[in-house]
Amino acid sequence: MAGNLPTQPFAPVTSLDDLVREAQALGRDGSLPKVAIARSAEGFVLRAGLEAYERGIAEPILIGDLDATRRIADQRGLDISPFRVIEVRDDHEAVSEAVRLFCEGEAQLIMKGLVSTATLLRAVLDKQTGVPHPSRILSHVSVFESPIDGRLMLMTDPGVNINPNLQRKVDILKNALDVARCLGMVRPRAALLAATEKVNYPAMPATLDADIMTKMGARGEFGDALVAGPLSLDLAMSGEIAACKRYESAVAGCADILVTPNIEAGNILYKSLSVMCNRVMAAVVVGSRVPVVVPSRGDSNASKFHSIALACLLSHRCAS
């Protein structure tokens, strides 16, 4: 979806309920987007796929060991009889089939089932058989409602890029800005997180990267967006704390996007929000032509369902 955005702003999505309503509106003509689930014998993913179908958002295509899939569905009281099923026993064949369905127009979305994220993304990126994608990298973007004031926010990257260098961080931010604009954020505010708001190099390389990207933002290299960093998490989230610390910034206290310096910080923040703050996290991997739904095994049913809704909306709006 990177680099393929229309020039006109979208109607703003201000909550996860809004997200679901917008995704439901896409299927009101009776033609639901199809989501290819690679290795479908996983109870929570099956439940999310069926809920997406029942609520008029997407129709699953089940790929994998069909005996195991039916057994798990029966154990959970799930009826999978309305859906297309494709018998595949091997992880590699399952992800390849999901990518083929997308490339040939039989599916509009791809979702991870009982395979690893790395296996699925390798198939997406395969130069011979994968999904055509722009020069930007793949990255993981999560959408959630702030535990402080309920605003819709984004965070990146808790799941794909391990220790990104400066150029990768630039692409990660651009991907997140694309998602924010698809959600109707006209001038997104991005906080580049670190342990301190001061540059401390070489002890804290992330602070220098954030400072450079802030200067890039001031030059307009991220389009109509406000970019600030390095920022500690409390400054990014709380205007009261920013005032207490006498830190002045148009992003402090009202960040729309939290950009973490590496996967460890991102993963800890993601799980803190989902487990300790009980936030529903709608998450996708973006950067190619198809937003990929890659739920963690620990994600709630609600997070998996909302991730499908987010992928549907991004797929439609970025293709508009």
BELBELBEL-V816272 format. One line per field, one symbol per residue. psi: psi as a letter, one per 20 degrees, with the letter a starting at -180 (. if undefined). A space follows every 50 residues. Layout:
psi=???
This chain:
psi=ipjlqrhpqrppoirhggggghhhhhjijinqqpoooonimoghgggggh hhghjkgqpqpopbohghghgggghjkpojhiqpqoopiqgghghhhggg hghjjiqiqpqpdlrqgggghhhhiphgjappqaiqrqqppqprppigji qprqqqojigogmqaghhhghgggghhggghhjjogmqoppoqairjqpn pjhnhhhggggghghgghijijbnqppprqpqhhhhhohghgghjlopqi hpikphpooqhrhggggggghgghghikqpopqrpriaipppomqqhiqr ghggghhggggggggghii.
